[in-house]
Amino acid sequence: MRENVVWCMALAAVLAACNGKKAASEVDYAADSVFESSFGPSDSFNASSASLDEELPKRADELFDDFIFEFARLKKVRLERVEFPLLSVVRGDTVWLTEEQWKYESLFMDQDYYTVFYNDEEQMDLEKRTDLDKVDVEQIHLEKRWVKTCRFQRLKGEWRLTQESIRDFTAAEPLDKFMDFYRRFVSDAAFQQRSVSNPLRYVTTDPDDDFNTIEGTLDHDQWDAFKPQLPDGVITNIRYGQTYDNPDGMILVKAGISNGLMDILDFRKKDGEWKLVSYEN
């Protein structure tokens, strides 16, 4: 489990419906207000500890999680670590944004958690790797069924934002199919109750020993009392390289930003239906 404090961020470009490859000045920004309406005002994150002359720590480029925290916290770092003109692709249409046209939006800085989706437990170690050269930070809009992706690449030893894109959910993407289930799971109480295994495997920290866990089960009538706040609306996903080749399993990790808490929800498909089979906190 990660012990580092990690911050997720949202990077948004105001893009609209466009035909073919266009200059950013030709885009009708008012035609598609997905960024303003869903992500809030741009450049709204202000950390009291951040200053314009504060530098990126030398070790921040080793681990992506360390870099993304500084990128989100320091405006100076953001401007230094974006590849301009920035490639932005909205549903297949392309524009290039200059430094003056690009806008940063602090999507999840007001929240106390972020989320990551894995296909299995082995993938959960990917975040600790220091040899990654590409990481995608996604914002998944459950209700409108589209995904905003910010691609970061390590170029000459430095993490840089190299591309932004928006795509709609697709039938070919296993994670998208799961998201359709998850959207109903968090919004429909009766459906959620039917989708929790009975009994449910439950793992929690031993109150007498923080280094050990205890395992038991929860009955249906206990789920509401023990369940965490379930992420909904617009949720994050950090793709450190994990794939979703197994269409019958998904692990949701909800990690606290400042408190070190973590919830792990393991979903498995049984007889063609998704079930929450394990909950760990």
N, C-alpha and C positions, 0 to 999 in steps of 0.2 A: 504494500500500500504506500502511496506517496505521502511524504511528510512535508515536502516543500509546499509553500504557499503559492498557489497558482491562480492567476487571474485570466479570465477569458475576456475577449473583446469582440467588438463587431466593427468591421471596416466597411463603409458603405459609399457607393458612388451613385449620384442621382442620374439614373439612366431611364430611357423611355423606349417605346416602340419605335424601331427604326428599320430601314430597309437596307440590307447589305452593310458594307463597311462605310462608316461616316466619321467625320470629325466630330468631336464632342460638342462643338458649338452648334452643330446642325440638329442635335437631338431635342425633341420636344419634351422637356423635363416634366411638364405638367401632365403629360399623358399617362404617366405611370408613377404614382406617388408612393410606391412600396417602401421606399427608404424613409421618407418623412413620416408617413403614417404609422409604420410599424417599428421603426427603430428610434424615434424621438429626435430631438434637436442635435445637430452635428456639433462635434468638438465640445461636448457638454461635461466631460469628465475633468475635474480639477482636483488634483491631490495637493494638500497643503504642503507636503514635503517636497514636491517637485518644483524645480526652478529651471529657467531657460538655459542655464549654463551647466546643468547637472549632466554628467557623462554616463554612458553605458558601462557597467562593470565589465572588466576584462573577461571574466569567466562566463558571462551571460550567454555567449554564443555556443557554449558547449552543450548545454541542455536546453531544448526548445522551451520548456516550461519556464525556465528562468528568463529567457529572452522575451517571451510574450508578456510577462509581467512588466518588464521595463518598457517595452514598446507601448503598452497601454497606459503606463504611468507618466511617461516623459514625452512631451510634444516635440522636443528637440530630436529625440531618437526616432520618432515617427517620421519626421521630415527627412532624416538622414537615411532611413532604411526602406524607402519606397522607390521602386524602379519607375522613374518617369521618362517618357509618358507611360502611364499605367494601362495595361490591357484590361478592358472591361467587356464582358460578354453577357448579354441578356437574352436568354432563350434563343441563342444562335446568332444574334446580331452583335456586331463589334464596334466599339468606339475606343479611342485612346484619350486618356485624361492627363492634362498637364497638372503641375503642382498647384496652380491656382484653382483648377476645377475640382480637384479631388477633395473629398470631405471625409473626415474621421468621425465616427459615431460611437459613443460609449454605451453599447447595448446592455451589457451585463454588469457594469461596474457598481450599480446600485444593489445588486443581489448579493447574497452571502453564500452562493454555491454556483457550480458549473456542472455540466453533465458530459459524459463520454459513453459511447456505445461500442461494445466489443462482441465478437462472435463466440468467443470462448475465453476461459480463464488465462490461457497461455498468452493471449494477445495483451493482457493487462501489463506485461513487463515492457512493452514497446516504448512507453513514455520515458523509461529510464535510459534508453540508448542515446549515446552521444555521437553516433555515426550516421544519424538520419540526415538526408539531404533535401527532403521535401515533407511538409506537413500542411494539411488543409484544415482550416478552422471554419466550421459550418454553423450557420444559424438556420434552424429548421422551423418554418412557420406551419404549425400543425393544421390550423383551420383553413388557410388559403392554399395549403399543399404545395409550397415551393421552398427551395433551399438557396440560401446565399452562401457562397463559398469564397473564402480568402485564402489564396495559395501563397505559402511562404517557402522559399528555397534558400539553401545555404550556398552562397556564391563567394568564392575565394575566402571561405572560412567565416562569412558573415550571413546571418539570417536576414532576408529581405522579402518584402511583400512584392510579388511579381505579377499577380493577376487577381481580379475579382470576377465573379460570375453569378448569375441567377439562372436556375432551371426549375421546371415544374417536376413534381413527383412523376416517376415513370413506372410502368408495369414491370420493367426489366430489373429494377434495382431492389434487391431483397430488403434493404433497410427502409425504403419507401413503403413497401408492403407492410412491414412491421409497424411503421408509423401510423398507418391507417388504423391498425388495431389499437395502438397505444393512445391515439386521439380519443377513441371511444372509451378506452379503459379509464382515462382520467376524467371524462366528462359524464359518464353514465354510471351511477352508483350501483344499479341492479346488475348491469353488465360486468362491472368490476368484481362484484361479489361472486358471480358465476365463473369468473376467469381466475379466481384464486384457488389453488389446490387445497383440498381438505383431507388430511391436515397439511399445513404449510410448514416446510422446514424453516427454522428460525435460529440464527446464530448471532450472538451478541457478546460484548466484552464481559469477562468475569469481573464482577464488582469487587472481588477481593484480590484480583491480580490483573493489572492492566495489560500484561504481556500474554495472557491466555484468553481463550474464548470458551463459552459454554454453548451447547447446542440442544435444541428441543424442537417442539412443534407448536403451532398455533391452530386453533379451530377457527371456523368461519366467523363465529361471533366475537372472536378476539382480534380480528384483523383491523377493524376500525380503531381500536384502542392503541395498537402498536404501529400502525403504518406511518411512514414519514410524510412530509409535505411532498406531494408528487408534482414534479415539474410539468408545466403545461404552457399553452400559448406559443411563445417562441423559445425554443430550447437549443442549447449548443451541442456540438459534437466535434471533437478534435480527432482527426484521422492521422495518427502517427505512422500509418502504414497498414493498419488492420484491414482485412478484407471481410466480406460477408458472404462467403461461399456456402455456408451452411444455412439453408432457409428455415431450419427448424429450431434455431437457438439464438437468443439475444440476451446480452447482459447490459443492464443500465447501471452505470456508476454515477452517483450524485455525491460530489466532493465539496466540503465546506471550504470557503476561501480563507477565512480568518480563524476558524475554530478547530480545524483539523478533523472534523467529523466526516464520516463517509457512510453512505447507504449503498448497498449492492442488491439489485433486484435481478433475479435470474428467471427469464421466461423461456419456456420450451413449448414446442407445438406437439400436441397429443391428439391423435385421431383427427388431424386437420384443424384443430383449434388451439389457439395460444392459451397457455396457463402460466401464471406466476407460481413457480415451484419452490423458490427459495428466497428468503429475505435476510440480509445480514447488515447489522449496524454496529 
